[in-house]
Amino acid sequence: MAKPPESTVQLWGNSLAVRIPASIARSARIRAGQPVELTVGDDGIHVRPKGAPQTTLAQKLAAFDVELRGGEAMPTIPIGREIL
């Protein structure tokens, strides 16, 4: 039987942090940016995924479809009373 992955509790600012090994994260379907719920039970700490992972600005820009949206994300010519 394979030995389960281990991690070490680290100090992160005023809090504590634990790195989740990639194999465990894949099995639990947890990704970077994923909101999680932390609870304490009689048998220890429980970490559960909660909601969808947050999308980064880079991911949003990569998904932006110029053709579908009709050009640039931010036009450079004034449309109303904007001061550029």
For each residue, the residues with C-beta under 8 A, 3 or more apart:
1:
2:
3:
4:
5: 21 23 24
6:
7: 18 19 20 21
8: 18 19
9: 16 17 18
10: 16 17 18 19
11: 15 16 17
12: 15 16 17
13:
14:
15: 11 12
16: 9 10 11 12
17: 9 10 11 12
18: 7 8 9 10
19: 7 8 10
20: 7 24 25 28 30 47
21: 5 7 24 25
22: 25 26
23: 5 26 27
24: 5 20 21 27 28
25: 20 21 22 28 30 31
26: 22 23 29
27: 23 24
28: 20 24 25 47 49
29: 26 49
30: 20 25 34 36 47 49
31: 25 34 53
32: 53
33: 53 54 55 56
34: 30 31 49 51 52 53 54
35: 49 50 51 52 53 54
36: 30 47 48 49 50
37: 47 48 49 50
38: 45 46 47
39: 45 46 48
40: 44 45 46
41: 44 45 46
42:
43:
44: 40 41
45: 38 39 40 41
46: 38 39 40 41
47: 20 28 30 36 37 38
48: 36 37 39
49: 28 29 30 34 35 36 37
50: 35 36 37
51: 34 35
52: 34 35
53: 31 32 33 34 35
54: 33 34 35
55: 33 59 60
56: 33 59 60
57: 60 61
58: 61 62
59: 55 56 62 63
60: 55 56 57 63 64
61: 57 58 64
62: 58 59
63: 59 60
64: 60 61 69 73
65: 68 69
66: 69 71 72
67: 70
68: 65
69: 64 65 66 73
70: 67
71: 66 75
72: 66 75 76
73: 64 69
74:
75: 71 72 79
76: 72 84
77:
78: 81 82 83 84
79: 75 82
80:
81: 78
82: 78 79
83: 78
84: 76 78
